[in-house]
């Protein structure tokens, strides 16, 4: 048996990683100390999310904590629609920030960013037009 030299193990990782989700969209976020850049699928988040409402949702954890210029985040997101992806990014970034600095967790929890929104689309039922919409009733 050959003894391998001991590898240098850093006490603090270079980044903190977390997973977030909304409906069928899920996001993996990596947060590290940096200049305040938020990239989504290797694009600037303003280029990825064109609608201002989605841009605001994606960057909300940074705005609430006022740490936009101190922390950078890189996010990979897939599945779902663009609105669900924006909220999945928000959830993933908030969870990664909570790991990055434990003191930020209470503010993120109060804002509701750490809890995954569990609402899903209700399935369509047999004999109905949609989940609950029945065919129009005709008297004659």
Secondary structure, 3 states (H helix, E strand, C coil): CCCCCCCCCCCCCCCEEEEEEECCEEEEEEEEECCCCEEECCEEHHHHCCCHHHHHHHHHHHHHHCCCCCEEEEEEEECCCHHHHHHHHHHHHHHHHHHHCHHHHHHHHHHCCCCCECCCCCCCCCCECCCCCECCCCCC
